[in-house]
Amino acid sequence: MKNMLSHWDKVYKNKDHNQVSWHQSHSTISFKWILKYTQKTDSIIDIGSGISILADNLLDEGYTHLSLLELSPTAIQTTKDRLKVHTSKVNFYNENILNFQSDTQFYLWHDRAVFHFLTDEKDQQTYINKLNQYLKPQGYFLLATFATTGPKQCSELDIVQYDKDKITQLLGDDFTLIQTTSETHPHPNGSTQDFNYFLLQKQ
């Protein structure tokens, strides 16, 4: 297995950040759903935040309790520098989600394209345990993964594709599916990638 920290840090060190396959110039479905289902004072965490513009978009809307978790030191430092005028509103976690610990429980847990990299069932369960531990009762899990019509690999790593049946079966009775949709994401190289988005509420 690749060393995940060195793998992702190499990606962010060596690639133009606007040319990584998951880049968005403005967040789309995630942003709209967060605005719909949360208040601006709610605690929100973005898992695998990378150099995503989602935090910027939410700060522009007046959100005040954001947390960003990212494995790559290069990516998280880039985001810290970009958001330096908002330090009182953003917490940064530079670590692997599988080792995540916090004193905070979150009202919304956002993950756009981290969970689908967990191909080992034990790692999937560790992630779900963290989700259950740190997401408030009645809180929301907003997840985006590659669809069954999407890629089978990303950044030279295997992924797991999900549809609503597969994700709801994996999460079990602890979560209720509230909303789902699909998105054809434009790759900077001119191709497209099919994503599925799931919004689930913790019981």
Secondary structure as UniProt FT lines:
FT   HELIX           4..14
FT   TURN            17..18
FT   TURN            21..22
FT   HELIX           29..37
FT   TURN            40..41
FT   STRAND          44..47
FT   TURN            50..51
FT   HELIX           54..60
FT   TURN            61..62
FT   STRAND          66..69
FT   HELIX           73..82
FT   HELIX           84..86
FT   TURN            87..89
FT   STRAND          90..93
FT   HELIX           97..99
FT   STRAND          106..112
FT   HELIX           115..117
FT   HELIX           121..134
FT   STRAND          135..146
FT   TURN            148..149
FT   STRAND          153..154
FT   TURN            155..156
FT   STRAND          157..158
FT   HELIX           164..171
FT   HELIX           172..174
FT   STRAND          175..186
FT   TURN            188..189
FT   STRAND          192..202
//
